[in-house]
Amino acid sequence: MSKYFTMYTSAELICLITALVCLFKTKELHWRLLIPFLLLITMVEFASIPLKALYRANPIPINSTVWLYNLLLPIQIGVFVAVFNGILKKYAAYSKVLILAGGGFLYLFYIYELLTNDAGIFNFNSTTYSAMSVLLVVYSLYYYYVLLKSEEYADLKSLPEFWWVTGTLFFFFGTTAFNLFYTYLLKSYTGNKLYLFYIRDLLIVILYGCWSYAFICKRWITSNK
Protein backbone atom coordinates (compact mmCIF):
# COMPACT_ATOMS: atom_id res chain seq x y z
CA MET A 1 0.00 0.00 0.00
CA SER A 2 2.88 2.37 0.79
CA LYS A 3 4.00 2.32 -2.85
CA TYR A 4 0.78 4.15 -3.78
CA PHE A 5 1.45 7.05 -1.40
CA THR A 6 4.42 8.72 -3.03
CA MET A 7 5.34 12.38 -2.69
CA TYR A 8 3.32 13.06 -5.84
CA THR A 9 0.16 11.19 -4.85
CA SER A 10 0.21 12.43 -1.25
CA ALA A 11 0.57 16.08 -2.31
CA GLU A 12 -2.14 15.67 -4.95
CA LEU A 13 -4.50 13.94 -2.53
CA ILE A 14 -4.10 16.65 0.11
CA CYS A 15 -4.68 19.35 -2.52
CA LEU A 16 -7.77 17.52 -3.84
CA ILE A 17 -9.28 17.26 -0.35
CA THR A 18 -8.55 20.95 0.26
CA ALA A 19 -10.21 21.83 -3.06
CA LEU A 20 -13.31 19.78 -2.20
CA VAL A 21 -13.65 21.47 1.18
CA CYS A 22 -12.83 25.01 0.09
CA LEU A 23 -14.12 25.38 -3.48
CA PHE A 24 -17.40 23.49 -3.35
CA LYS A 25 -19.49 26.63 -2.77
CA THR A 26 -17.43 28.91 -4.99
CA LYS A 27 -19.47 30.60 -7.70
CA GLU A 28 -16.69 31.10 -10.27
CA LEU A 29 -16.58 28.26 -12.78
CA HIS A 30 -12.82 28.41 -13.26
CA TRP A 31 -12.27 27.70 -9.56
CA ARG A 32 -14.82 24.88 -9.39
CA LEU A 33 -13.25 23.36 -12.50
CA LEU A 34 -10.14 22.63 -10.45
CA ILE A 35 -12.00 20.05 -8.34
CA PRO A 36 -12.63 17.49 -11.15
CA PHE A 37 -9.26 18.41 -12.63
CA LEU A 38 -7.41 17.50 -9.44
CA LEU A 39 -9.54 14.37 -9.08
CA LEU A 40 -8.56 13.29 -12.58
CA ILE A 41 -4.87 14.01 -12.01
CA THR A 42 -4.90 12.03 -8.76
CA MET A 43 -6.64 9.08 -10.44
CA VAL A 44 -4.09 9.10 -13.27
CA GLU A 45 -1.18 9.20 -10.84
CA PHE A 46 -2.56 6.30 -8.79
CA ALA A 47 -3.37 4.29 -11.94
CA SER A 48 0.14 4.80 -13.30
CA ILE A 49 1.81 3.07 -10.33
CA PRO A 50 0.87 -0.55 -11.21
CA LEU A 51 1.44 0.23 -14.90
CA LYS A 52 4.99 1.36 -14.13
CA ALA A 53 5.62 -1.95 -12.34
CA LEU A 54 4.20 -3.84 -15.32
CA TYR A 55 6.39 -1.87 -17.70
CA ARG A 56 9.52 -2.62 -15.69
CA ALA A 57 8.67 -6.34 -15.88
CA ASN A 58 7.76 -6.27 -19.57
CA PRO A 59 8.99 -3.05 -21.25
CA ILE A 60 6.78 -2.67 -24.30
CA PRO A 61 4.96 0.54 -25.23
CA ILE A 62 1.49 -0.78 -24.42
CA ASN A 63 2.56 -1.39 -20.80
CA SER A 64 3.97 2.09 -20.28
CA THR A 65 2.18 4.99 -18.58
CA VAL A 66 2.84 7.38 -21.46
CA TRP A 67 -0.59 6.99 -23.05
CA LEU A 68 -2.26 8.05 -19.78
CA TYR A 69 -0.34 11.31 -19.68
CA ASN A 70 -0.87 11.89 -23.40
CA LEU A 71 -4.63 11.67 -22.83
CA LEU A 72 -4.34 13.96 -19.83
CA LEU A 73 -2.32 16.63 -21.65
CA PRO A 74 -5.15 18.24 -23.71
CA ILE A 75 -7.29 18.36 -20.57
CA GLN A 76 -4.45 20.12 -18.75
CA ILE A 77 -4.21 22.66 -21.55
CA GLY A 78 -7.94 23.35 -21.44
CA VAL A 79 -8.10 23.74 -17.65
CA PHE A 80 -5.06 26.04 -17.43
CA VAL A 81 -6.42 28.18 -20.26
CA ALA A 82 -9.80 28.41 -18.50
CA VAL A 83 -8.32 29.30 -15.11
CA PHE A 84 -5.91 31.91 -16.44
CA ASN A 85 -8.72 33.41 -18.51
CA GLY A 86 -10.92 33.60 -15.40
CA ILE A 87 -8.14 35.19 -13.36
CA LEU A 88 -6.94 37.72 -15.93
CA LYS A 89 -10.22 38.91 -17.43
CA LYS A 90 -10.87 41.38 -14.59
CA TYR A 91 -7.50 43.03 -15.19
CA ALA A 92 -7.40 43.21 -18.99
CA ALA A 93 -10.34 42.69 -21.34
CA TYR A 94 -8.09 41.75 -24.27
CA SER A 95 -6.33 39.01 -22.30
CA LYS A 96 -8.98 36.49 -23.35
CA VAL A 97 -7.87 36.70 -26.99
CA LEU A 98 -4.22 36.15 -26.07
CA ILE A 99 -4.96 33.23 -23.74
CA LEU A 100 -7.33 31.47 -26.14
CA ALA A 101 -4.88 31.96 -29.01
CA GLY A 102 -2.13 30.36 -26.93
CA GLY A 103 -4.40 27.45 -26.03
CA GLY A 104 -5.38 26.97 -29.68
CA PHE A 105 -1.72 26.90 -30.68
CA LEU A 106 -1.02 24.20 -28.07
CA TYR A 107 -3.90 22.05 -29.30
CA LEU A 108 -2.67 22.29 -32.90
CA PHE A 109 0.84 21.44 -31.76
CA TYR A 110 -0.49 18.50 -29.73
CA ILE A 111 -2.36 17.04 -32.71
CA TYR A 112 0.62 17.51 -35.03
CA GLU A 113 3.03 15.88 -32.60
CA LEU A 114 0.65 13.00 -31.93
CA LEU A 115 0.23 12.30 -35.64
CA THR A 116 3.94 12.50 -36.41
CA ASN A 117 5.10 10.33 -33.49
CA ASP A 118 6.16 6.88 -34.65
CA ALA A 119 4.62 5.22 -31.61
CA GLY A 120 1.56 7.47 -31.63
CA ILE A 121 -0.06 7.79 -28.22
CA PHE A 122 2.67 5.62 -26.64
CA ASN A 123 5.30 8.29 -27.28
CA PHE A 124 4.84 11.20 -24.91
CA ASN A 125 4.20 14.60 -26.50
CA SER A 126 7.15 16.13 -24.66
CA THR A 127 7.50 19.09 -27.04
CA THR A 128 3.86 20.06 -26.52
CA TYR A 129 4.30 19.76 -22.76
CA SER A 130 7.41 21.94 -22.90
CA ALA A 131 5.58 24.52 -25.02
CA MET A 132 2.69 24.49 -22.52
CA SER A 133 5.14 24.97 -19.64
CA VAL A 134 6.74 27.99 -21.31
CA LEU A 135 3.34 29.48 -22.13
CA LEU A 136 2.14 29.06 -18.54
CA VAL A 137 5.27 30.79 -17.28
CA VAL A 138 4.52 33.68 -19.67
CA TYR A 139 0.88 33.82 -18.49
CA SER A 140 2.06 33.83 -14.86
CA LEU A 141 4.49 36.68 -15.44
CA TYR A 142 1.80 38.57 -17.34
CA TYR A 143 -0.51 38.16 -14.34
CA TYR A 144 2.14 39.72 -12.08
CA TYR A 145 2.50 42.58 -14.55
CA VAL A 146 -1.20 43.41 -14.71
CA LEU A 147 -1.51 42.99 -10.94
CA LEU A 148 1.25 45.55 -10.40
CA LYS A 149 -0.33 47.90 -12.94
CA SER A 150 -3.76 47.59 -11.35
CA GLU A 151 -4.88 50.48 -9.15
CA GLU A 152 -6.99 48.13 -7.05
CA TYR A 153 -5.56 47.35 -3.59
CA ALA A 154 -4.66 43.69 -3.12
CA ASP A 155 -3.57 41.96 0.09
CA LEU A 156 -1.20 39.39 -1.40
CA LYS A 157 -1.02 37.16 1.64
CA SER A 158 -4.73 36.35 1.27
CA LEU A 159 -5.18 36.75 -2.51
CA PRO A 160 -6.07 33.28 -3.90
CA GLU A 161 -5.25 34.10 -7.52
CA PHE A 162 -1.77 35.26 -6.53
CA TRP A 163 -0.94 32.01 -4.73
CA TRP A 164 -2.41 29.80 -7.45
CA VAL A 165 -0.34 31.59 -10.11
CA THR A 166 2.75 31.51 -7.87
CA GLY A 167 2.53 27.74 -7.49
CA THR A 168 2.03 27.34 -11.22
CA LEU A 169 4.99 29.59 -12.04
CA PHE A 170 7.40 27.86 -9.66
CA PHE A 171 6.42 24.38 -10.85
CA PHE A 172 6.50 24.91 -14.60
CA PHE A 173 9.56 27.15 -14.58
CA GLY A 174 11.33 24.68 -12.29
CA THR A 175 10.40 21.57 -14.28
CA THR A 176 11.38 23.26 -17.55
CA ALA A 177 14.82 24.10 -16.13
CA PHE A 178 15.07 20.62 -14.60
CA ASN A 179 14.32 18.91 -17.91
CA LEU A 180 16.73 21.15 -19.83
CA PHE A 181 19.65 20.54 -17.49
CA TYR A 182 18.85 17.02 -16.26
CA THR A 183 21.28 15.22 -18.57
CA TYR A 184 24.08 17.70 -17.80
CA LEU A 185 23.49 17.49 -14.04
CA LEU A 186 23.37 13.70 -14.16
CA LYS A 187 26.71 13.56 -15.97
CA SER A 188 28.29 16.11 -13.67
CA TYR A 189 26.97 14.50 -10.49
CA THR A 190 26.72 10.82 -11.37
CA GLY A 191 26.21 9.64 -7.82
CA ASN A 192 23.52 12.19 -7.02
CA LYS A 193 20.65 10.96 -9.19
CA LEU A 194 18.49 10.60 -6.09
CA TYR A 195 19.03 14.26 -5.16
CA LEU A 196 17.84 15.33 -8.60
CA PHE A 197 14.55 13.59 -7.97
CA TYR A 198 14.33 15.39 -4.62
CA ILE A 199 14.28 18.61 -6.64
CA ARG A 200 11.31 17.35 -8.63
CA ASP A 201 9.54 16.30 -5.42
CA LEU A 202 10.17 19.75 -3.96
CA LEU A 203 8.58 21.37 -7.01
CA ILE A 204 5.44 19.25 -6.67
CA VAL A 205 5.20 20.16 -2.97
CA ILE A 206 5.53 23.87 -3.84
CA LEU A 207 2.85 23.57 -6.54
CA TYR A 208 0.23 21.81 -4.45
CA GLY A 209 1.18 23.70 -1.30
CA CYS A 210 0.56 27.04 -3.02
CA TRP A 211 -2.63 25.74 -4.63
CA SER A 212 -3.95 24.43 -1.31
CA TYR A 213 -3.25 27.77 0.36
CA ALA A 214 -4.98 29.54 -2.56
CA PHE A 215 -8.07 27.36 -2.03
CA ILE A 216 -8.08 28.17 1.70
CA CYS A 217 -7.86 31.89 0.90
CA LYS A 218 -10.72 31.52 -1.59
CA ARG A 219 -12.87 29.77 1.02
CA TRP A 220 -12.12 32.51 3.56
CA ILE A 221 -13.09 35.25 1.05
CA THR A 222 -16.26 33.38 0.01
CA SER A 223 -17.32 32.86 3.63
CA ASN A 224 -16.86 36.56 4.46
CA LYS A 225 -18.90 37.95 1.57
Secondary structure, 3 states (H helix, E strand, C coil): CHHHCCHHHHHHHHHHHHHHHHHCCCCCHHHHCHHHHHHHHHHHHHHHHHHHHHHHHCCCHHHCCHHHHHHHHHHHHHHHHHHHHHHHCCCCCCHHHHHHHHHHHHHHHHHHHHHHCCCHHHCCCHHHHHHHHHHHHHHHHHHHHHHHHCCCCCCHHHCHHHHHHHHHHHHHHHHHHHHHHHHHHHHHCHHHHHHHHHHHHHHHHHHHHHHHHHHHHHHHHHHCC
